[in-house]
Amino acid sequence: MEQFRERLWPALWWYPIIVLIVPATLLVFEPISLIAGILTATALVVGSLALLIGSAPTIRVADGRLEAGKARIPVAMIGDMRAASGEEARAERGPLLDARAWLLLRGDVGPVVRLEITDPEDPTPYWVVSTRRPDALIEAIAGARRKTMPSESP
């Protein structure tokens, strides 16, 4: 059962930038052929949109594991979790970053979640994952961990 799902769609400001391909392409191709310019601009816009939308990673918590982009890890191997936003998130992405950390970062998504990895055989000390819903991601991982770990009875 899926506890959390988020697709990191590109920010809305990307789309007007892609539309600017049209006048730029027409300006270049107009002396050669207006039809060639229109066809090239159309192909470039469609290709750029496909690349932008197709490259949007998905974060998912389901079946006792976290999937962030192409990476997967059992939630039982995740230790401390911490959400960061603003200046704290910038520090997690930069000055505080360990070179061995695994990253799923989107420049247009401000908040991040830092997930400590407890697997002793994994050289990655932690993951840093961009998310627009950091508290919901942390709660979903914590809930999935509670379901996968045996309960302790006195």
C-alpha positions in Angstrom: 0.0 0.0 0.0 1.3 3.4 -0.9 1.7 5.9 2.0 3.3 8.8 0.1 3.7 9.8 -3.5 5.1 13.1 -4.9 6.2 13.9 -8.4 8.6 16.8 -8.4 7.1 18.7 -11.4 9.1 21.6 -12.7 8.2 25.0 -11.4 5.8 27.0 -13.5 8.5 29.6 -14.4 10.2 26.9 -16.6 7.3 26.9 -19.2 7.6 30.6 -20.3 11.3 30.0 -20.7 10.7 27.1 -23.0 8.2 29.2 -25.0 11.1 31.7 -25.6 12.6 29.0 -27.9 10.0 30.0 -30.5 11.1 33.6 -31.2 14.8 32.7 -30.9 14.5 29.8 -33.4 12.4 31.9 -35.8 15.0 34.7 -35.6 17.7 32.3 -36.6 15.8 30.5 -39.3 13.8 33.3 -40.9 16.6 34.3 -43.3 16.8 30.7 -44.5 13.1 29.6 -44.5 10.2 30.6 -42.3 8.7 27.1 -42.6 12.0 25.6 -41.5 12.0 27.9 -38.5 8.4 27.0 -37.5 9.1 23.3 -37.8 12.4 23.6 -35.9 10.8 25.7 -33.2 7.9 23.2 -32.8 10.3 20.3 -32.6 12.5 22.1 -30.0 9.5 23.1 -27.8 8.0 19.7 -27.9 11.3 18.0 -27.2 12.1 20.5 -24.4 8.7 20.0 -22.7 9.1 16.2 -23.0 12.5 16.4 -21.4 11.4 18.7 -18.7 8.3 16.7 -17.8 9.8 13.3 -18.3 12.8 14.1 -16.1 10.6 14.9 -13.1 11.5 12.4 -10.4 9.0 10.7 -8.2 9.3 10.1 -4.4 7.3 7.2 -3.1 6.9 5.4 0.2 5.2 2.0 -0.4 5.7 -1.7 0.5 8.2 -1.0 3.2 10.6 1.0 1.1 11.4 4.5 0.0 11.8 5.2 -3.7 13.4 8.5 -4.6 14.0 8.8 -8.3 15.8 5.6 -9.3 17.1 4.9 -5.8 15.4 2.5 -3.4 16.0 1.7 0.2 14.0 -0.3 2.8 12.5 2.1 5.4 14.0 -0.1 8.1 17.5 1.2 7.0 16.5 4.8 7.6 17.4 6.3 10.9 17.0 9.9 11.9 15.0 12.2 9.6 15.1 15.9 9.5 13.2 18.5 7.4 15.0 21.7 6.4 13.8 24.7 4.5 15.2 28.2 3.7 18.7 28.8 4.9 18.9 25.5 6.6 18.0 23.7 3.4 20.7 25.7 1.5 23.2 24.6 4.1 22.2 20.9 3.7 22.7 21.2 0.0 26.1 23.0 0.3 28.3 23.7 3.3 27.1 20.8 5.4 27.0 18.3 2.6 29.0 15.1 2.9 30.4 14.1 -0.5 29.3 10.5 0.1 25.6 11.5 0.5 23.1 10.5 -2.1 21.1 13.4 -3.5 17.8 13.9 -5.2 17.8 17.7 -5.5 15.6 20.0 -7.6 16.8 23.6 -7.7 13.3 24.9 -7.9 12.1 22.9 -4.9 13.1 24.6 -1.7 12.6 22.2 1.2 14.7 19.1 1.7 14.6 16.0 4.0 17.8 14.5 5.3 17.5 10.8 5.9 20.3 9.0 7.9 21.1 5.6 6.5 21.7 2.9 9.2 22.9 0.1 7.0 26.5 -0.7 8.1 27.4 -2.0 4.7 26.2 1.1 2.9 28.9 3.7 2.4 26.3 6.4 2.0 25.8 8.2 5.3 22.6 9.9 4.4 20.2 11.0 1.6 19.1 14.5 0.9 15.8 14.6 -1.0 14.0 17.7 -2.3 10.3 17.6 -1.5 7.5 20.2 -1.4 5.9 18.2 1.5 8.7 17.4 3.9 6.6 16.7 7.0 4.3 14.3 5.0 7.3 12.4 3.7 8.8 12.0 7.2 5.4 10.9 8.6 5.0 8.4 5.8 8.5 6.9 6.3 7.9 6.8 10.1 4.5 5.1 9.5 6.0 2.5 7.1 8.8 1.8 9.6 6.2 1.1 12.4 4.5 -1.4 10.1 7.6 -3.2 9.1 9.3 -3.4 12.5 8.1 -6.0 15.0 6.4 -4.4 17.9 8.0 -4.8 21.3 5.8 -6.3 24.0 6.7 -6.1 27.7 
